[in-house]
Amino acid sequence: MTQRISEVVRNTNETKIRVRVNLDGTGQGTLNTGIPFLDHMIDQIKRHGLFDIDIHCDGDLEIDDHHTVEDCGITLGQAFAQALGDKKGLKRYGHFYAPLDEALSRVVVDLSGRPGLWMDVPFTRARIGTFDVDLFSEFFIGFVNHSLITVHIDNLKGKNSHHQIESVFKAFARALRMACEVDPRAENTVASTKGTL
């Protein structure tokens, strides 16, 4: 199997981002988005997905966290799309339920080639520390639009917003890991009747 590694650099007037992804890693990497809580959530993706992820972002945080969060999602999505290549041999689908204390989230992933996000997370408060919880939908919108995958995210229960979103990221990591795994029974085929994803 070829190495499933990619590097993406994305520079705009709002952010300058460098991302490196290894889909067959061990959960290692350095995260420096400038937003500690975002680093903490992307850390869930790499550790529970067993993806090696390096991210460095210089963003206009003096204005707002929005551009950094959205653009990190975009660039990480681009890196996953590149690393997935032609998607031959992949399981394509992934799903996972992740609890974190009282919170329980379900994420379902399809490496469909069709970007789509359906996210239902009834946050119990608007901020986690100083972080605006609305920005997490921006992260996932950026990711799915540029990785070309379909993602359904549901927080089924939860009272603590930190627990709600962290359980989402853990479930997302495991579901994405499952979808990206190679199926030994179909190593040279694409899991689609169309023959392409």
C-alpha positions, -999 to 999 in steps of 0.1 A, spaced: 0 0 0 13 35 -9 19 59 19 -12 79 27 6 112 37 -1 147 26 11 182 32 -10 213 25 -1 250 28 -29 275 26 -21 313 29 -48 340 28 -49 376 41 -66 361 73 -46 330 80 -14 312 71 -17 275 77 5 244 72 -9 210 77 7 175 75 -14 143 78 -5 107 79 -36 85 78 -16 54 90 0 70 120 -1 65 157 -18 97 169 13 118 170 19 154 160 21 190 170 -9 213 171 -5 251 172 -36 269 159 -33 297 184 -65 286 200 -59 262 229 -94 247 229 -93 241 192 -59 224 196 -75 202 224 -103 191 200 -80 184 170 -59 164 195 -90 142 199 -90 136 161 -54 125 160 -53 105 192 -86 86 188 -83 84 150 -46 73 152 -38 99 125 -5 118 127 -14 155 124 8 186 124 -9 220 122 6 254 125 -16 284 120 -9 321 122 -44 337 122 -59 371 128 -70 362 163 -69 399 172 -101 402 152 -119 370 161 -114 332 163 -137 326 133 -112 327 104 -87 305 122 -113 278 131 -129 278 97 -96 278 78 -81 251 99 -111 229 91 -107 238 54 -69 230 53 -72 198 73 -100 187 50 -78 193 20 -50 173 36 -73 144 42 -87 145 6 -51 144 -7 -40 116 16 -71 94 7 -61 95 -30 -84 74 -52 -100 57 -22 -94 22 -35 -97 -4 -9 -112 18 18 -141 8 39 -158 41 30 -183 41 59 -176 47 96 -197 52 127 -191 56 164 -209 64 197 -186 82 222 -196 90 258 -179 115 280 -195 114 314 -231 125 310 -227 134 273 -232 109 244 -225 117 207 -229 97 175 -210 104 143 -215 87 110 -190 92 81 -192 84 44 -162 91 21 -188 97 -6 -171 124 -27 -202 145 -19 -197 171 8 -225 173 33 -228 181 70 -258 174 92 -250 185 127 -274 186 157 -257 196 189 -280 215 213 -253 232 233 -263 241 269 -242 273 268 -228 296 242 -192 296 253 -167 271 266 -144 295 285 -140 323 259 -146 300 229 -178 305 209 -194 271 204 -210 282 171 -175 280 155 -174 242 157 -200 240 129 -177 263 109 -148 239 115 -168 209 104 -183 227 74 -148 236 62 -136 201 67 -164 183 49 -165 207 20 -128 203 13 -125 166 21 -156 158 1 -172 136 27 -206 133 42 -209 136 80 -238 132 104 -232 145 139 -257 141 167 -252 149 204 -278 126 219 -275 139 255 -253 161 275 -255 190 300 -218 202 300 -209 219 267 -173 209 270 -183 173 273 -208 176 245 -183 189 219 -154 166 231 -176 136 228 -184 148 192 -148 150 183 -140 116 198 -168 100 179 -158 118 147 -122 106 151 -133 69 155 -158 71 127 -133 87 104 -107 62 113 -131 33 105 -140 48 71 -103 54 62 -93 19 70 -83 -5 42 -106 -34 37 -84 -65 31 -112 -81 11 -114 -53 -13 -79 -38 -16 -81 -28 -53 -117 -18 -56 -137 13 -48 -167 8 -25 -192 22 -49 -213 8 -77 -202 38 -98 -166 27 -95 -155 60 -81 -159 82 -51 
